[in-house]
Amino acid sequence: MTRKLFAAVVFLLAARLFAADAPKPTPILVELFTSEGCSTCPPADDLLEKLDSSQPMPGAQLIVLSEHVDYWDKLGWKDPFSSSVATDRQAIYAQKFKLESSYTPQMIVDGSAEFVGNNSRLAGQAIEKAVSSQKVPVRISSISSDTSGKLRASIETDAIPSTQNADVYFVVALNHAESQVERGENKGHHLVYVAVVESMTKVGTADKGHNFAKQIEVKINPHTDLSNVRVIAFLQQHGAGPVIGAAMSTVAAQSASK
């Protein structure tokens, strides 16, 4: 073996060892409650996309969700991505944070901080605080689908802390979505989104002091392009409490790793 080849081998081995020892980034769940019927929401939608694409916080993996509420739909324009599930989830947060009512745009970081969703300064502060939190490792594997509109996956976690049980959620979201708004406050605007939630399902409860493992199956639109889908699993203390673990994956990423 030549000296150059030997040096190259040593360098590659050292790089692998360094990568193995390097701490994994802290997953942080960033939820944006938004609506196409809300004129102040597009700047928040843009901020969410920037957080997702630029990943600006060292040591953090920002896992973003765009959750479109339906209470704006009655005011002249029905948001094609809106759902009562998002509205109900936001209402629980409103109770938790002792707000007079739900509002848009609203951003919530790790179930622990809420603020107006287009405020990048408050977003940065909340993310910086969340990056130091201890998280339960979550793993998603064996993602598959069939022509009947069912998506399957396996979810596993390490042991949950012995303080409180955690609800386990599984989310199917569109990586990219667009809409041309024809009426309402955003009339004439072409809006672009990231991580638009198609479904959010509570798939179980992780008992304190124990790990969680389950093969799950959820319904999806059979016409959904899986190359445009990301899946997210997260652990949240009951009652819209702090998010204590999260993971994100795609069918394409898992296929490439095999």
N, C-alpha and C positions, 0 to 999 in steps of 0.2 A: 504494500500500500504506500503510495507516495505521500510526502508530507502535506501537500495541498489537500489530497483526499482525506487524510487522517484529520486535518484541521477542520474540514467541512463536516465530517461525521461528528467530531466532538462538539462543534457549534450546534448542530441539529439536536443532539442529545441534550445539551445544556438548555436549548430553547424549549424543548419538550418538558424538561424537569421544571423550568421556571414557570411555564404555563400551568403545569399541574399544581404547583404550589401557590400560584397567584390567587388571591381571594376572588370569589365570584361576585359579580355586581348584585346589589340588593334590589330585588324586584319591588317596584312601587306602582300601585294601581292608581291611575288618574282617570276619573270619570267626569265626563262633561254632559250635563243635561241641557239639551238644545232643542230648537225647533225652527223650521223654515218660515213659520209665521211670525218670528221675532226679529225685528230689525237690528237689534244689538247682538244677535247670535253669530253672524258671519265672522266678525273679528275673533270670537272665541273659537270657532271652528278652525280658523287659520292658526291660532295659537296651539291648539291640540295637534294639528298636523306637524307644526314645527317641533314640538316636543317629541313626537314620534320619530320624525326623520332625523333630527339632529342629535337626540339623546344628549342634552347639554350638561348633565350633571355627572362628573366623574364618580365612579363607584356605584352608579345606579342604572338599573334597567327600567325605563319607564314603559309600563304596559297600559296603553290608553284605550278608553272606550267612549264612543259617541252614542249617547242614549237619547233618542228623540221622543219627547213627551207628546201626548195627544190633546192636551187641553187648549192648545192654540188652534186646533183644526176647525173649530166652529166659527172662527173669525174671518172666513173668506177663502182660506186655502188649506187643503188637507195635505199635510206632510206625508209623502209616500213611505217614509221610514218610521213614522210614529207608531207607538204602541202603548197600551194601557199598562203593560209591565213596567216600562220606564217611568210612567207617571206614578204608579203605586210605589215603586222603589224610592223615588224622590220624596214622596209624601212621608215615608218612614224616616228618611234623613231629616226632613223638616221638623218632625216631632223630636228626634234625637237632639238636634241643634237648637231646639226651642225657638224656631222661626215662626212668624205669624202666618206664613204661607209659603208654598213653593214658588220659585221664580226661575227665569231663564235670562241669560246663560248662567248656569251654576257649575262650578268645578269643585270636585271633592277628591282629596288626596288621601289614599289609604284608609278611607272611612273615618279619618280623624280631623281633617281640616276642611272648611268650606268657605267659599268666597265667590265674588262675581267672576264668571269664567273667562272674561277677556283681560283680567288683571295679571300681566306677566310677572310683576314684582311679587305679588302674593303667591303666585304659583311657584316661583323660585324659592321663596322662603319656606313654603310648605314641603317642597321636595327636599330641600337641604336638611330640614329637620327629620324627614322620614328616612333618609339614607342611612342614618345611624341606628335604626331600629333592628332588632333581631327578628329574622323571618324563618318560618318552617319551610324546608325545602319541599317543593312540589314538582312532580314529574308527569308529563303527558306522553303516552306512547301508543303505538298500534292504531293510528288513526286510519279509518277506512269509511267508505260509503257505498251505497248501492243505488240502483235505479228506482227504488221505491221511495227515496227521499229520507233515508235514515243514515245518520252519521254515528259511527262507533269509535270509542277511544277508551284507553285505560288511564286511570288517574291513581297515582300513589303519592303518599307524603311520608315524611319522617314523623316521629312521635310529636303529638301536640303537647304544648306546655300544660302542666298540671293545674292551671288556674281556671280555665273555662273551656267548655265545648266550643266547637267552631262549625258553622254551616259551610258546606262545600258547594260551590257554584261552578257551572260549566257554561261557557259563552261561545257562541258562533258569531263571528263578525266579518263584515266585508272589509278587505284591505282598502278598497277604493270605491267610492260611489259619487255620482254626479246627479244634479237635478236642475231643470229649468223652471223657475218659479213664475207662474202666470198671473197670480193674484196675491192680495194681501200686502203686508208691509215690505216684503222683498220682491215685489213684482218686477219682472224684467231681469232679475239677477240669475246668473248661472252659478250655482253653488257646488263646491267640491268638498268631500268629506273623507276622513280616514277612520278605520275601525268602527264602522257602523254596526251596532248590535242588531243581529237578526233574531237571536233567541238567547235568553238567559234562564237557566234551569237550575234549581237547587236539586242536587243529585244525592245528597246524604248529609250526615252529621259525623264529624270526627270527634270522638270522645277524648276528653282530657287524659293525658298520660299514655295515649295509644296512637299508633299510626293509622292511616286510612288507605285502603286499596279497593278499587271497584272498577269493573268494566261497565261503561255506561253507553246508552243509546238514546239519541235525541232526533226528533224530526227536523228536516230542513227542506227548503224549497227544492224539489227535484231538478229544477232548471238552474240552480245555483252553480256557478263556475267555481269548482274547488280550488283552482289556481288563484282565485281572488278571495280566498277565505283564510282567516286566522282563527285559531281556537285558544281559549284562555280558561284556565282553571284557577280559582282562588279560594282561600280560606278566610272567613270573616266571622268574628265573634258575634254571637246571636244578638239580634236587635239592631242591625246595621252598625255594629261596633267596629273596632279597628280591624283592618285587613292584616292577617299575620302570615300570609304566604301566597304566592302567585307564580304562575308560569304561563308561557305562551309558546305556541308551535304552529306549524303549518304542515299540510300533507306533503308539499314539495320539499320542505326541509328534512322531514323524516325519510323521504324516499332517497334524497341525496346522501344521507348518512349511512344507508345500508350498503 
